[in-house]
Amino acid sequence: MNGTWPILVDNELTYMNSHKAVSTTTTLEERRNRTDLIEVFKIMRGYSSIPVDLFFEVNKDGRTRGHTLKLVKHRSDKDLRHHFFSERVVNRWNQLHGQRCC
């Protein structure tokens, strides 16, 4: 950020410039969500050495709204499975617009 400097305001990191303070604080959940979606993008586009079919199943029935890289959400009665990377990102990935993931 050109012409800005970090300061601590109310225990939050804020960048100041000559005009106003710009808060850049994000929650841990927001950072984790963003990082998860970036990792899914890398896996789906082949930028990662992880094969797609290791974590995900791509929806191939052709009835998708939005983008064509929708993922299948598996049902599980175990609460533990809902916290796995491969399960927690499916809904957020499927809600993305086509220009963001393809």
N, C-alpha and C positions, 0 to 999 in steps of 0.2 A: 504494500500500500504506500504509494508515494505521498509524501507530505503528512504522514500520520505518525503517531507515536502511541504506544500502549500505556494505559494507566489502569489502576485498580479502583473501581467505584463500587461501593457496597459489596465487596468480595466478588465482583464480576469483572472479567477482563473486558475493557472497552478501549477502542481506538479513538483518539482525539485528532481532529484536524482544526484548521483555523475557523471552520464554520460551525461544526456541531460534533457531538459525540455519537459514534456509531457502535452499537452493541454487537459483538460477535459471539456472544456466549450461546452455546447450544447445550442441550442436555445430553447425557450419556446415551439415552434411548435414540435421540435424533442422529447422533454420530454413528451408532451401531446400525440403524436402519440404512443410512446412506452408504456405509461401508459394505453392508450385506448386498445391497442392490448393485453396487459397483462390481463386487465379486461375481454375482450372478451374470451380469453383462459380460464380464471377461470369459466366464465359462461358456455361455451361450454363443458368443462370437468366435470362440477358438483362440482367444488371447492367453488362455491359461492352459497349463499342461494337464489339468483335470478334465477327463472326458465327461460330456454332458450326461450320459446315461448312468454314471456312477452315483449322482445325487438326484437327478430329475428325470421325469418322464414328460416329454413334450406332447401336448394335446394334438392328436392327428385326425380327429373326426371332422374337421373342417367347419365346425359350427362355432367359430370364435368371433367375438365382437372386439374391435380394436386391432391389436397386432396379431401376427400369425405365430408368435413364439410363446403362446400361453402354456403354462405348466399344469400338470394334473395334480390335484390335491388328494393325497391318500387319507383315508379315514383310519383313525386309531382310537382305541378305547384307553390307551395308556397316556396319562398326562405328561409323562417324561418325553414322549416323542414330539409333542407340540413345541418343545424348546429346541429341537435340533435345527441346525442351519437349513437343511433341505426342506423343512416344513414351515419354519417361521417366515420365510421370504416369499412363498408361493402367492399368497393373497396380494401382497404389495407389488410383486412383479406383474401379476395379471391385471392389476388396476392401472398400470402405466399406459400412457398414450403411445401410439405406434412410432412417432418420431423420436421418442426418448429411448426406446430399447432396440430398435431395428436398424 
